[in-house]
Amino acid sequence: MYIVNSNNGKIQQRIYTVSELTFSIKSLLEERFPFVWISGEISNFRMPVSKHFYFTLKDENAQISAVMFHGQNRNLKFNVKDGLSVVGLGRISVYESRGNYQIIFEHLEPIGIGALQISFEQLKAKLSEQGLFDEKHKRPLPFLPKKISIITSPTGSVIHDILKTIYRRFPNLHIEIIPVKVQGDGAEREIASAFELLNLRADTKDSADLAILARGGGSIEDLAAFNSETVARAVFASKIPVISAVGHETDFTISDFVADLRAPTPSAAAELAVNKKDDLVRRHIETTRLLTSCFFNKIERFRIRINETSKRLVDPKKKIQDLRLRIDDLTSRLIRLFENNLRLRRERLVWRVNSLRANSPLIHIKKVNDKLQQNNDNLLTYIRIYLDGKYSILRELTAKLNVLSPRSIMARGYSITRTIPDSVVITDVKQVSKRQELEVMVAKGSLICRIERILNNG
């Protein structure tokens, strides 16, 4: 790179420092490759005490340093080791201290998992970025729901497991089953329509307090409907809390992340949704006994305190007499205090009135008026003297001006000759010509004359 010097116009070569050049390369790489999918074979794998993954990703012709931090690698469901072929999503960066470029992985999976898994991870990242997984959106489950809506297939074993568990824990609970397809074409739309139905009935007498979205285990293809954006947004838009119980304990779906609570199995969802009625009855009995015991103990303590207080009470009549005497004493003290305060204020007022009279503004005004009158008289005297002196000077200058005035000169027989109509004063015979009319100004009036003859030098 060359730089033109603005002072002398010369071209100077730009010299980078190592840090500047490395930073420029880092910025260029990170802007050009914000996120990339890359595949290769793992080698030189190591994991220090920080639990970050450091390894080299290589193929037949090249290799690149790679890192995956603990916050991302702790979610991996496979063991990373040398020789494993993987595909991952990461961003290119430069480690400035060593000048090496590397890829920082956000997601990693063994090659061969397939497009469904990649689609799952991409949708998961998208919805997470939009905030659908945030804890602030998670709602608590009702302590004792009056009605539970179960969204699942009516023919599978899942619904029987859920109903069996719920009726074993709380026999007379109102259960509603919304039948939907849980896999295959149309499953996404049916599940979304079920949540739309629940939202339409929200805040009505037919509304449910809790929804359970459930199905049994299966492959990633079988669970595709629960990994779709349509179902995820339907769960997120639900107006009532949702428990997601999809697959086995090791299966995770997008609906699990969006729901208010994930259950490892459908039976576990039923246990999370409903408390045992026998436990609640037992807790109710124990709480009632505890409250009753506390209530009677409290009453007994109050009764004892009332008796003790009654013994220490003084006869109200005697107390009233003491208070009357105290009122009289306080009244007398208040009157004396008021009189003393009034006397002090009266003395202070008299002192201030005398001080005010001694420093009356009228006295100062009279003195100032006298001094102002004297100054006014002196000023008028000074003005008269000053004007008389100026009048004398004016008369003297006027006399001198009259002596030098052209009219005084013309009064002695002189005249002034001017051209017509330009009124130019004639001082040389060369200024005029024969037959030219001239104006001759005398002391009293002026004459219009015509030139008959011109004489030079008299």
C-alpha positions in Angstrom: 0.0 0.0 0.0 1.2 3.5 -0.8 0.2 6.8 0.8 0.5 10.3 -0.9 2.0 12.9 1.4 -0.2 16.0 1.4 2.7 18.3 2.2 5.1 17.5 -0.6 3.0 15.2 -2.8 5.5 12.4 -2.6 4.3 8.8 -2.5 5.4 6.9 0.7 5.1 3.2 1.2 2.7 2.1 4.1 4.6 0.0 6.6 2.4 -2.3 8.8 3.2 -3.5 12.2 2.7 -7.2 12.9 -0.3 -6.5 15.0 -1.9 -4.3 12.4 -1.4 -6.8 9.6 -2.7 -9.7 11.8 -5.8 -7.7 12.8 -6.5 -6.8 9.2 -6.3 -10.5 8.2 -8.5 -11.5 11.1 -11.2 -8.9 10.2 -11.1 -9.9 6.5 -11.5 -13.6 7.4 -14.3 -13.1 10.0 -16.3 -10.8 7.6 -15.8 -13.2 4.6 -16.6 -16.4 6.5 -19.0 -15.6 9.4 -20.3 -19.1 9.5 -19.3 -22.1 7.3 -20.1 -25.8 7.2 -17.0 -27.9 7.0 -16.2 -31.6 7.0 -13.0 -33.6 7.7 -11.2 -36.0 9.9 -10.3 -35.3 13.5 -6.6 -35.6 14.6 -4.4 -34.4 17.5 -7.5 -34.2 19.7 -6.9 -32.9 23.3 -9.1 -31.7 26.1 -7.4 -29.7 28.9 -8.9 -29.0 32.4 -11.0 -26.2 30.9 -12.9 -29.0 29.0 -12.6 -27.1 25.7 -11.9 -29.3 22.6 -8.8 -28.6 20.6 -8.0 -30.6 17.5 -7.0 -30.5 13.9 -9.5 -31.1 11.1 -7.9 -32.5 7.9 -8.5 -34.1 4.6 -6.1 -35.6 1.9 -4.5 -32.2 1.0 -4.9 -29.7 3.9 -5.6 -29.2 7.6 -7.0 -26.5 9.8 -6.8 -25.9 13.6 -10.1 -26.2 15.3 -11.6 -25.4 18.8 -15.0 -26.1 20.4 -15.6 -24.4 23.7 -17.2 -26.3 26.7 -20.4 -24.3 26.4 -21.0 -25.9 23.0 -19.3 -29.3 23.3 -21.2 -30.3 26.5 -24.3 -30.8 24.4 -22.7 -33.3 22.0 -24.3 -36.8 22.1 -21.2 -38.6 20.8 -17.5 -39.0 21.9 -15.0 -36.9 19.9 -11.8 -38.8 19.2 -9.0 -39.0 16.6 -9.9 -40.5 13.3 -13.6 -39.6 13.5 -15.0 -38.0 10.4 -17.3 -35.1 11.2 -19.2 -32.3 9.7 -19.8 -29.1 11.7 -20.8 -25.4 11.7 -18.3 -22.8 12.8 -16.8 -19.4 12.2 -13.3 -18.6 10.9 -11.1 -16.6 13.3 -7.4 -15.7 13.8 -5.5 -16.3 17.0 -3.5 -13.1 17.0 -0.9 -14.1 19.6 0.4 -16.9 17.3 -0.8 -15.6 14.0 -2.7 -18.9 13.2 -6.1 -19.0 11.7 -8.6 -21.5 13.1 -12.3 -22.5 13.0 -14.4 -22.2 16.2 -17.2 -24.8 16.0 -20.7 -24.1 17.3 -22.1 -27.5 16.2 -20.5 -30.8 15.4 -21.8 -34.2 14.4 -20.5 -37.4 12.9 -20.8 -37.7 9.1 -23.7 -39.9 8.1 -26.3 -38.6 10.5 -28.1 -37.1 7.5 -30.1 -34.0 6.3 -32.8 -34.4 9.0 -30.3 -33.9 11.8 -28.7 -30.9 10.0 -32.1 -29.4 9.5 -32.9 -30.0 13.1 -29.8 -28.1 14.3 -30.4 -25.2 11.8 -34.0 -24.8 13.0 -32.9 -25.0 16.6 -30.3 -22.3 16.1 -32.8 -20.1 14.2 -35.6 -20.4 16.9 -33.1 -20.0 19.7 -31.8 -16.7 18.1 -35.4 -15.5 17.9 -35.9 -16.2 21.6 -38.4 -19.0 21.5 -36.3 -21.1 23.9 -35.8 -18.2 26.5 -36.6 -19.0 30.1 -38.5 -15.7 30.4 -41.3 -17.3 28.2 -41.6 -20.4 30.3 -44.8 -20.5 32.4 -45.3 -22.4 35.6 -47.6 -25.4 35.6 -50.9 -25.1 37.5 -50.7 -26.7 40.9 -54.0 -28.6 40.5 -55.4 -28.3 36.9 -59.1 -28.6 36.6 -58.9 -29.9 33.0 -56.0 -31.3 31.0 -55.9 -31.5 27.1 -53.8 -34.3 25.7 -52.7 -33.9 22.1 -51.6 -37.3 20.8 -52.6 -40.3 18.7 -55.7 -42.0 20.1 -54.6 -45.4 19.0 -51.1 -45.7 20.5 -50.0 -47.0 23.8 -49.0 -43.4 24.9 -52.5 -42.3 25.6 -53.2 -45.4 27.7 -50.0 -44.8 29.8 -50.9 -41.2 30.4 -54.5 -41.9 31.4 -53.5 -44.8 33.6 -50.9 -42.6 35.4 -53.3 -39.7 35.8 -56.3 -41.7 37.1 -53.9 -43.6 39.5 -52.7 -40.3 40.9 -56.0 -38.2 40.8 -59.0 -40.4 39.7 -61.7 -37.8 39.1 -59.7 -35.3 37.1 -61.3 -34.0 33.8 -59.2 -35.2 30.8 -59.8 -34.2 27.2 -58.1 -36.1 24.3 -57.5 -34.2 21.1 -56.6 -36.9 18.5 -53.9 -36.0 15.9 -51.5 -37.8 13.6 -48.1 -37.9 15.2 -46.1 -38.8 12.1 -46.4 -38.8 8.4 -48.1 -36.3 6.0 -50.4 -33.8 7.6 -49.1 -34.5 11.2 -47.7 -31.0 11.5 -50.9 -29.3 10.4 -53.1 -31.4 12.7 -50.9 -30.7 15.8 -50.9 -27.0 15.0 -54.7 -27.0 14.6 -55.1 -28.7 18.0 -53.3 -25.8 19.6 -55.4 -23.3 17.6 -58.5 -25.0 19.0 -57.2 -24.7 22.6 -56.4 -21.0 22.0 -59.9 -20.4 20.6 -61.5 -21.9 23.8 -59.1 -20.0 26.1 -60.9 -17.9 28.8 -64.2 -19.8 28.3 -65.9 -22.4 30.4 -64.5 -25.2 28.2 -60.9 -24.0 28.4 -58.2 -26.3 29.7 -55.5 -25.4 32.3 -52.7 -27.5 30.8 -51.8 -29.2 27.5 -49.7 -32.3 27.1 -48.1 -33.0 23.7 -47.1 -36.6 23.6 -45.9 -39.5 21.4 -43.8 -42.6 21.8 -40.2 -43.1 20.8 -38.9 -43.5 17.2 -36.3 -42.6 14.8 -35.5 -39.0 13.8 -37.7 -39.5 10.7 -40.6 -40.6 12.9 -40.2 -37.5 15.1 -39.9 -35.1 12.2 -43.3 -33.5 12.9 -42.1 -32.4 16.4 -39.0 -31.0 14.9 -40.9 -28.7 12.4 -41.2 -24.9 12.7 -45.0 -25.1 12.3 -45.4 -27.2 15.5 -42.7 -25.1 17.3 -44.5 -21.9 16.7 -47.9 -23.4 17.6 -46.5 -24.6 20.9 -44.9 -21.1 21.5 -48.3 -19.4 20.7 -50.2 -21.6 23.2 -52.2 -19.5 25.7 -51.9 -22.3 28.3 -48.8 -24.1 29.7 -47.5 -27.0 27.6 -45.7 -30.2 28.6 -43.7 -31.8 25.8 -43.4 -35.6 26.2 -42.0 -36.8 22.9 -40.0 -40.0 22.5 -37.7 -41.7 25.0 -35.6 -40.0 27.7 -32.6 -39.6 25.4 -34.7 -38.1 22.5 -34.8 -34.3 22.2 -37.1 -32.4 19.8 -37.7 -28.8 18.9 -41.0 -28.9 20.7 -39.2 -29.9 23.9 -37.2 -26.7 23.8 -40.2 -24.5 23.1 -42.6 -26.0 25.6 -42.9 -24.7 29.1 -41.6 -28.1 30.5 -40.0 -31.2 28.9 -40.9 -34.6 30.3 -38.6 -37.5 29.6 -41.5 -39.9 28.9 -45.3 -39.5 28.5 -45.8 -41.3 31.8 -43.5 -38.8 33.4 -45.5 -35.9 31.9 -48.6 -37.3 33.6 -46.7 -37.4 36.9 -45.5 -33.8 36.4 -48.9 -32.5 35.5 -50.9 -34.0 38.4 -50.0 -34.4 42.1 -51.1 -37.6 43.9 -54.6 -37.0 45.4 -53.7 -39.1 48.5 -50.7 -37.0 49.1 -52.7 -33.8 48.8 -55.4 -35.1 51.1 -52.7 -36.2 53.6 -51.0 -32.8 53.4 -54.4 -31.1 53.8 -55.1 -33.1 57.0 -51.6 -32.4 58.3 -51.8 -28.7 57.5 -55.3 -28.4 59.1 -54.0 -30.1 62.2 -51.0 -27.8 62.3 -53.1 -24.7 61.7 -55.6 -25.7 64.4 -52.8 -26.4 66.9 -51.1 -23.0 66.1 -54.5 -21.2 66.4 -55.3 -22.6 69.8 -51.7 -22.0 71.0 -52.0 -18.5 69.9 -55.3 -18.0 71.7 -53.8 -19.4 74.8 -50.8 -17.1 74.7 -53.2 -14.1 74.2 -55.3 -15.2 77.1 -52.3 -15.4 79.4 -51.1 -12.0 78.2 -54.5 -10.4 78.8 -54.6 -11.7 82.4 -51.0 -10.5 83.1 -51.8 -7.1 81.6 -55.1 -6.8 83.6 -53.2 -7.2 86.8 -50.9 -4.4 86.0 -53.6 -2.0 84.9 -54.2 1.1 87.1 -57.7 2.4 88.1 -58.8 4.6 85.2 -60.3 7.3 87.6 -57.0 7.7 89.4 -55.2 7.9 86.1 -57.6 10.6 84.9 -57.1 12.7 88.1 -53.3 12.5 87.6 -53.7 13.6 84.0 -55.9 16.5 85.1 -53.3 17.7 87.6 -50.6 17.4 84.9 -52.8 19.4 82.5 -53.2 22.2 85.0 -49.4 22.3 85.6 -48.6 22.3 81.9 -51.2 25.0 81.3 -49.6 27.3 84.0 -46.2 26.7 82.6 -47.4 27.4 79.1 -49.0 30.7 80.2 -45.8 31.8 81.9 -43.8 30.9 79.0 -46.1 32.7 76.6 -46.0 35.9 78.8 -42.2 35.8 79.0 -42.0 35.3 75.3 -44.4 38.2 74.7 -42.5 40.6 77.0 -39.2 39.7 75.3 -40.7 40.3 71.8 -42.3 43.7 73.0 -38.9 44.9 74.3 -37.2 43.8 71.1 -39.9 45.7 69.1 -39.4 48.9 71.0 -35.6 48.7 70.5 -36.1 48.2 66.8 -38.6 51.1 66.5 -36.1 53.4 68.2 -33.3 52.2 66.0 -35.5 52.8 63.0 -36.4 56.3 64.0 -32.8 57.1 64.6 -32.0 55.9 61.2 -35.1 57.3 59.5 -34.8 57.5 55.7 -36.4 61.0 55.9 -33.3 62.4 57.6 -31.0 61.0 55.0 -33.3 62.1 52.2 -33.2 65.8 53.5 -29.4 65.7 53.7 -29.2 64.3 50.2 -31.6 66.9 48.9 -29.6 69.7 50.5 -26.4 68.4 49.0 -28.2 67.9 45.6 -29.4 71.5 45.6 -25.9 72.8 46.4 -24.4 70.7 43.6 -27.1 71.9 41.3 -26.4 75.6 42.1 -22.6 75.0 41.7 -23.2 73.3 38.4 -25.3 76.1 37.0 -22.6 78.6 38.0 -19.9 76.5 36.3 -22.1 76.3 33.2 -22.6 80.1 33.0 -18.9 80.7 33.4 -18.1 78.1 30.8 -20.7 79.5 28.3 -19.4 83.1 28.8 -15.9 82.1 28.0 -17.1 80.2 24.9 -19.3 83.2 23.8 -16.2 85.5 24.0 -14.2 83.1 21.8 -17.1 82.9 19.4 -17.4 86.7 19.0 -13.6 86.9 18.4 -13.7 84.2 15.7 -16.8 85.8 14.1 -15.0 89.1 13.8 -11.9 87.4 12.2 -14.2 85.5 9.8 -16.0 88.7 8.8 -12.7 90.3 8.0 -11.7 87.4 5.8 -15.2 87.0 4.3 -15.5 87.4 0.4 -18.4 89.7 0.9 -16.3 92.1 3.0 -13.7 92.1 0.2 -16.4 92.8 -2.4 -17.7 95.6 -0.2 -14.4 97.4 -0.9 -15.0 97.4 -4.7 -13.9 93.9 -5.7 -16.0 91.4 -7.7 -16.0 87.7 -8.6 -16.5 86.5 -12.2 -18.0 83.1 -12.9 -18.9 81.2 -16.1 -22.5 80.5 -17.1 -24.0 78.1 -16.5 -21.1 76.1 -14.8 -20.4 78.8 -12.2 -16.7 78.3 -12.5 -14.7 81.2 -11.0 -12.5 82.9 -13.6 -8.8 83.3 -12.6 -7.2 83.2 -16.1 -8.3 84.8 -19.4 -7.6 81.5 -21.0 -10.7 80.1 -19.4 -13.0 82.2 -21.5 -13.6 83.2 -25.2 -15.2 86.1 -27.1 -18.9 86.5 -27.0 -19.1 84.3 -23.9 -21.5 85.4 -21.2 -20.2 85.7 -17.7 -21.7 86.4 -14.3 -20.0 89.2 -12.3 -20.8 89.1 -8.6 -20.5 92.4 -6.7 -21.2 93.3 -3.0 -24.8 94.0 -3.8 -26.2 91.8 -6.6 -24.6 90.4 -9.8 -24.1 91.4 -13.5 -24.5 89.3 -16.7 -21.8 90.5 -19.2 -20.6 89.4 -22.7 -16.9 89.4 -23.6 -16.0 91.8 -26.4 -12.2 91.8 -26.1 -9.5 89.8 -24.2 -6.3 91.4 -23.0 -3.3 89.4 -21.9 -1.1 90.7 -19.1 -3.1 93.9 -18.6 
